[in-house]
Amino acid sequence: MRSPSERPRTGVSTEAELWLRANPPAGRITIDDQNAELVRAAVREGWEPSMAAARAEFAVRENVLEINGVECLEVTPASGVIGRGTVLYFFGGGHTVGSPEEDIVISAPLAALAGVRVIAPRYPLAPEHPYPAAVSCAEMVYRALLDDTDPAQLVVAGESAGGNLALALFQRARSARLSMPAGFVLLSPWADMGFTGDSHITNRDPFLAMTDNVLLEMAARYRGEAPIDDPLISPIHADFTGLPPTLITTGTRDLLLSDAVRLDAAMRIDGVDVTLRVWEGMWHVFEFYREVPEARASMAEIANFVADQFASSAI
């Protein structure tokens, strides 16, 4: 029997409660062709302290390289010791903001804890580059990685809109009969751009406490003329047959909790080995906030999942 100190918490950590009290709901974000770069710069500036903290904690190595014509950020352990695996990682930001640099908060602990190389493409953003620009970019990088990487030593991951992109890539790769990676990791994935899930009614998310209208604007600018129920736009409508083992993380306050729960159900119906991890009291992509113990614990679990997929494929 585990000692009391090893037993899982039944509630939210003290640190998370303090964070929730100190952080009011996020404000409205409006982005268009005229202000896109200004909004992105402001968002990135807001994440600078978290980015600096992640780099200080893990001291990873960062290298900008080009893969099949796409600029990518390569993140590796500072020790220089890299395992056999590579994680193809897609950043989030509603398909309109974000960058590989901002998501160093996720890619740095992932690289260090799992001992892997993380490749984060700088995929094109809307409104300047609507669908299918980002999906095509993702496929180009994936194809190039398959040329020099054993697919059994490759995992695809993404958070929020990056999770959406990861699932669109899966569909593209399956249609093209490309080799599948060893697994997928989806952090608070954005799977339904129609926002039909129950968690949009019971919204208690301190990070995405903006109205659905804001996210609908982002979705509209991203999808362009594509139907909102196109599986490549809203993967909740996809057939997941053939999807490798998948880990989904979310929280009980996540605005996109319903996306994760419905994805889990759909994947199980299609025979996928899927694990849904719902964290008590946590919000959208809470893994960004390493001052919260739940964030550190979730990243450790994600790193273990990635390492397990590589180890399983070697048997």
N, C-alpha and C positions, 0 to 999 in steps of 0.2 A: 504494500500500500504506500502511495506517495505521502510525503510529509505535508502538513497544512500549507507550508510555503510554496509547495509545488502544485497545489490544486489551482485549477483555472478560476479566475475571478467570476463572480456572478453578476457583477455590475460594471459600470464604466470606471476607469481609473481616476484617481484624484487629479492627475495631470490633465486628463481629457476634460474633466468637469471644469477645471480652471480655464482651459483653452476656450471652451464653449462660452463661458461667461465673459471672457475678455475679447471675443471676436463677434461683432454684430454681423447680421446677414450681409452677404455681398451685394453690391449695388448693381445697377443696370449697366450693361455694356452694349453699345451700338457701334457697329463697324461697317464701313462702306468703302468704296474705291478711293474716296478723298482722304479719309482719316486712318486707313488701315495701318500704315506704318507707325503713326503716332500712338495708336492704341496698343499695338504690339510692343513698342518700346516701353510704354507705361506699365504694361503687364509684366514685362521682363524685369523692370526696375523693382517692382514689388517683390519679386522672387529672389533678388540678389542676395539678401541675408541668408536665405535657406540654401542657395547655391554655394555660397562661401562656406557655410557650416558643413555641408556634405563633403566638399573638397577637403576641408580641414580634418574631418573625421576619418576619411578613407584615403586621402592622398593618392587618388588614382591618377593614372596617366591618360591624357587626352590627346588624340591625334586626328586632325582633319584629313580625310582621304576621299578619293572619288571612286565610286563603284558603278560601273556601267553608265557613266555620265552623270551620276547623282552624287552630290556632295553628302558625305556622312561623317558623323563624329564617332570615332572609335574610342572606347573606354576600356582600359585594362587595369588589372591590379597593380598597385605601386610596386609590389615585390618583384614584378616581372614574371612571376610563376603563374602560368595560365593552364587550366585544365584542357581537356580535349574539346570543350564545347564553345559554341558561338550563339549568342542571343541576338536575333534581329528584333529591334525594339522601336516601337512607334510612339512618339510623344502625343499628348492630348492638347486640347484647347479649342474644342468645338469646330475643328477644321478651319478656323479663322485666325487663331493666335497660337503662340507656343513655338518651341524650338528644341532641338537636342540639348542645347545648353541649359535651358530651364529644367529639363527633366534629368539633369545630372543628379538631382535629389533622389531619383529612383535608380538610374543606371549605375551610379557610383557604388551604393551598397550591394546592388545585384552583382556587379563585376567582382567586388572584393569578397563578399560572403560566399558566392558560388564558385569563385575562381575561374571566371569565364571572360571571354571577350564579348563586349556589347557593341553592336553596330546600330547606330541611330540615324536613319536617313533624314535629311532636311527636305521632306516632301513638300510640294507646292500647296499653298493655302488659298482658300476662297476669301473674298469674292473675286480676286484677280484670276484664280485658277480653279474653277468649279470642277465637280466630278465630270469625267473620270481621271483627271490629271493625277491626283494623289494615289489612286489605286494602280494606275499604270506605272507610276514611279516605284511603288512598292514591289510590283511584279518584276520590274527591271532589276532591282537590287537582289531580290530573292533568286532570280534565275542566275545572276552572276555568282552569288554565294554557292549555289548548287554546283557550279563548275569546279570549285576548289574546296568544297566542304562536304564531308559525308553527311547526308541529311539526317542520319541517326545521331549526329553530334550538333544538331541545329534546333533551337527552340525559337518560336515566334511569340513576341509579347507586345502588349500595348495597354495604355491607360486611357479611359474615356473615349474620345474620338480616335485615339490610337488603337483601342480595342475594336472599334468599328472597322478600322482599316485592316487590322489583322484578320478579321473574319471575312472581309471582302477579298483579301489576298488568298485565303484558303479556298474560296469558291473559284477564283480565277485559276489557281494552281491545279485544282482538281479538274476543271474543265479542259485545261491544257495537258492533262495527264502528267504533270510534274511530280517528282518525288515529294512525299510529305515529310515535314520535320518530325522530331521526336515528341514534341508537345507544344501546347499553347498556354500562355498565361494572360489573363484578361483582368485588369484592375478597373472596377466600376465601368464596365464597357457600355458604350452608347449604342444600343442595339435597335432602338425603335425611334425613328425620327418623327413618328406620328404622336408620340407621347401618350399612348393609350393605357399605360400601366397605372395601377392603383396608387403607387408611391407619388405620382404627380398630384394626387388629390390630398394625400396625407403629408405633404411636403414639410419636413422639419430640418432640411439640410442647411447648415450655416454657410456653406461654401457656394451652393447653387440655389440659394433662396431667392433668386431672381424669378420673375414670372416665366411661365412656359413660353410666353410671347418672345422673350429674348432668345431662347433656345430655338424656337420655331424660325426666327429670323436667321440664325446661324445655319440651321438645317436648309432653309430655302436658298441661301446664298451658296451653300455647298452643292446641293443636288441639282441646281439649274433646272433643266427640263425633264430630268428623270423622275418617274413616279415615286411617291414617298414610300410605297410598299414594295418597291424593287428590292429583292434580297441583297443586292450589292450596296444599297443605300440604307436599308433597315434590315440587318441580318436576322432579326427575330423571325422573319419570313423564310429563312433559308432552310435547305435540306442539309443536315450536318453529317450525313453518311460519309464515313471515311475520315472524319476529324480525329486526329491523334489525342492522347490523354490531355485533358484540359483542366486548368485550375482557374476558378473565377473568385475574385474577392470583392466584397462590398460591405456595407454597414447598415444598421437598422435606420439610420437617418439619411442615408444616401438617396438623393432625388431619383437616381436611376436604379434603386433597389429592385423595382419590378422588372427592369430589363434583365438583370442578372438572374432573378428567380425564374423568369420565363425562358431564358436561354438554357438554364440548367434543365428544366423540364423538357424542352424541345430536344436537347442533345441526348438526354436519357432515352427518349422515344426512338431516336435514330441510332441507338446502340453505342454512344460515345462513353468512354471512361472519363466522367466529369466529376470534379469536386467543387462544390459551392461552399465558400467560407464566408459566413455572414457575421460580422463583428458587432457586438453589442454597443449601441450608442455612437457608432462611428458614422462619418459623413463621406461625401464624394471624394474618392482617391485620398483617404486619410493618411495613406502611407507617405505623403509629402511632409508630414509634420512629425519629425523624428523626436521632438520633445515629448511626444505622447508615447507611452510604452506599447500601446496597441500597434502603433505604426512600426516600431522596431520589431515587434514579435511577428507581424504580418510579413515584413520583408525577409525575416529569417526563414519563415515557412516557404515563401516564394523561392528563395535561394535553394532551400532543401529540395523543393519540388523539381526545380531545374536540374540540380545535380543528380537526383534520382532518375530522371528521364535519360540522362546520358549514361548513368551506370547500368540501367536496365537494358539499354540498346547494346551495351558491350558484352552482355551475357550470351 
